[in-house]
C-alpha cells in the first residue's frame, strides 16, 4: 500500500498491482516483437481484442465487458433451433427439461422419480430436480400454461423458448461464469501468469464453442454441473479442500456425468491427506463433509417421501426398485422407513440406468470405433460391461495414481483432463455431448504457465475443434448448422487455429510445436474439412447410410485418444515422474 | 509505431459473427419493404417502378437506391426466386432472410473501408482509431440495420467516405460527387447538404484566401459532376415526365409533426408539455381542446393537434431548422477547415433532427455518426458527446419491442457505452480553451437516470398497468432522450461556436 496521508483524506490510486499486470510474467507468447522495427503485434486475434486492456485498466471494467460479450454470443445462439423443436412424437432435451419443471411443481416429491417414465421420466440427480422445481415455479408466474400437468407436454411456445433460454443463461451466469473467472485468476496467479494474459485465457474459455452450442443451442444445463466442478477445482487450488468437496458433491448432484471426474478428485484429495505427511484430521473432515453434503443433497427427497407417506399419499405403483429388491434382508412395507428407502432406491435406479446399451447413438469413443469393424452385439451385455470397466480402469489408473502420489495444485487440470478423457473413451453409456467434460479441464490449461504458447494452444484448440466437430451430426438435427460454423470458426480465428490460421504451427515463435505434432494436427484438421465437404455434397452409398457419421466417429475417437495420451504425457513430465528432457519442446520452460 | 489493436477488420469480423447469429431475430416491416423493392426493380420496367403499388410499401427512395436494389435482385434470384415476385406479400422463407440479412452485412464493407480511410488520413491515429471503432460497432447500426433491417451501414459508409475525402484539397471534388450520389440513394441526407454547399463553395469554388476570387475551373468541374450524377439518377424519369410522381413518393407531406413514436426532439418535449398541461389545465384555468385530447396518445400517423399549446404549422419547422443551420454555417464560411466542416455537418444534423417535420427516431444517426468523428478532439467535445451517446441509443430501444431482443439491445448498448465512454475518457486530450460549460455533472446524473427509466419502461410499467397506457413508456423514453439530445446540442453549439 502506498503511504496514506491522513490529513488529506485522499487515497492515492493503487497503481502497483496494475503495473505488475504488465511487468509481472512475460508476454512473449502473446505479443510478438519485431526487433528491427521496434513494433509489437498480437500473436493471434484474441490478443488484439484485449490489447486496450493492457496496463492501467481496472478489472472492474475488463471483466464486465468480457462477460457482456460472452453473454451476447450466448443470447444470439439462443435464437436458433433447440433439440426436438417441432419434432413429434418424443421431441428432445428441451422437452425433457421442461417436463421436469412440470412434474416437480405439480407432483408430491415422492413421485418425482416414478411418474410416467416413458415420457422423459426424471433421470438426473436431485439437484437438477430442485433446480427444475425452482424454474418451474418462477416460470409459472409468467404463464402457468407452460407447465400445466400433462397438458403442457411437447409445448413449442415461442415465449416458453425465450423463458427457457433465459433460465439457461441465468443458471450459467450464477455458476459457471463466476467459477471460471475465479479459477482463471487463481490458477494464473499460482502459475505466475500476468493478469492480462489471464483475461485472454478467460475469453478463450468463455467463447468455447462446444459449451455454448450445447447449452444455449441444443439446450441443456451442463454449465451448472461444469461450474460446480470449476468451483471445486478452484477451492482445491486455494487449499480449501472441504469446500471443494461440497462443490464436487453439488456437481455430482446436478448431473451424474460428473462421475468422469470423481476418481481424479478422489485421488487428489486422498493424496493430499497422505503426502507429504499423513494427516488423519484432514482425511476425516473430508469424509465427514462429503457425507454431510450427500445427506443434504438427498435430504429434501427423503424427508419429502417420508412426509408424503405420513400424509397418506400412496407410493407410486411401479415395480420395486431393483436396489430395494436386492436387499439381503426383508423389509416391512408398512414401516416408517420404507417410503424414504423406496424413494432413495428408485432415484438411484433412475440416475444410473445400467440396463441401457453400451452406447446410445454414435459417439466418438473406442467402443463405437471397434463396433464399426467388429460388431459388439455378439457378446452378452455383461461381458461388454466388464470389458468397459476394465478398459476404463486401465485408462484412468495412471493419471489418478500420479495425482495421488503428487497432489500438487498445478497438476490438477492435467489429471482431471486425462481421467475424463479416459472415461469418455472407454466407459459405458457415453453421449457425444459428454465430450464437454474432458474439454473443460483441458481448456483451463490456457490459463496456466505457457498456456497461450503454440505448444499448448494448438493442442487445446485441436481438442475443442474436434470435440465440437464430433457433435455436428447432433447439432445438424437441431438446425444449429449456422451457429456451429459461426461459433467454431470464430473461436478458431480468435485463437489462431486452422482452418483459419496456421500461426500456432509457426516455428518462428517461442515454444513452437514440433514437426511431428504439426503433421498429426494438420492431418486431423484436413480430415475434418474433407468430412464436411463429403457430408454435404456426397451421398453415402445405399447399403451404408451411416457412412459419414461412422467416419466422424472414427476420426473423433482417434483424435481424442491422441489428446488423452498428450494429457497423460504432460502429466508425467510436469509431475517430475518422467524426466523433463522427455518433454521435448512441448514442456520446455522458457 | 502504431499499435492500433484490435484493428477495424478484426472488429468487423467479430461483429459479423454476432450479426450472422442474429439472422433469425425479429425483423420489422422494413424487411418486407426492401423485399418488395427487390421484387419491383427485378420484375418491372424502370418506367413503372415509381407507379407500382401492389404492396402498401411503395418505392419511396431516390433512383440510385432503386438501382442498388436492382443489382441485389440479380443475386437474389440464385437464393430464392420467389422473393422477387411482387404478389408474394410478406414472403420470408429462410433463404430470403439469409439473403437479405447477408446483403446488409456485405454492403457494410463500404463503412469499414471508409473508417479505415478515416484512420489513415487522421493526424492523431489513436483517437481516430477509437472513434472509428465506435462507429463500426455502434448499437444504432446493430439495432437498425441488423435487427430492425435497413442499409444504413452502407449509406453512412458513403457519408463517412465523402467526409474523409473532404480532408484534402485534391479530393474535394470527389467528396462532393460522393455526397451527390448519396443524396440520390437516400434523400434524408438533404438535411446535411447545406454544410456541404457552404464548405465546397468556400474552399473549392472560391479562393482559399479571398472570397472574391472565384475559381471558375473548379465551379465548372463540380457543376458538371453534380449535374451528371443527378442526371444519371433522375434523368430517365425526367424524360418520361415522371418527376412529379417521383417527388410525391419521396416527400409525402401529408404526415404529421411527430411520428407515431415521437423522435426525441424539441417537438416531443413540446408534446410532452402539452400532455402535462391537459392534466394541469383545469387547475390553472387554461382552456383544453377536448377534440385534440386523444390524438397523440392513439399513436396514429396523422396530423398532430395539441390540446393546450398552439399548433405548429409545417413552415415554422422549416424556418426553425433553417435558422439553426445558418448560424453554424456562417461560422463555417468564416473558418473553413475540416474540423469545422464536420462540426457544421453535425450541427445541420442536430437542427434538422430537433426541429424538423415528422422526424423519425432513426435519424439520430445523422447526428451521432458525424459527431463521433469529432468526439475525441478534446474533452469539451466529449462532454457534449456523452449525453448524446446515451440518449440517442436509448431512444432507439422502442424500435425493438419483442422479449428475446430486449436483452440483446440493452446488453449490447450497455457494452458499447461502457467500452467506448471509458476508452474515450482515457484518450480525449485536455482542451486548450477554458471550460465554459459544466456538463460533466449533468451528464453523469443524466446517464444514471437511464437505468431506472429502462427498467420502468420494459418491466415495471407492464406489471403495474398491463396493456393500459401503452403510450406512457414511449413518451417517457422519448422525453428523456429529448432532454439528452437537446442538452448535448446546446453543449456542442457552445463548443463549436467558441472553438
Interface residues (C-beta under 8 A of the other chain):
Chain A: X38 X39 X40 X41 X42 X45 X47 X48 X49 X51 X52 X61 X64 X65 X68 X69 X71 X72 X73 X75 X76 X77 X78 X79 X80 X159 X162 X165 X482 X483 X486 X487 X490 X493
Chain B: X1 X3 X5 X6 X7 X10 X13 X14 X17 X18 X20 X21 X22 X23 X24 X25 X403 X404 X407 X408 X411 X412 X414 X415 X418 X419 X422 X423
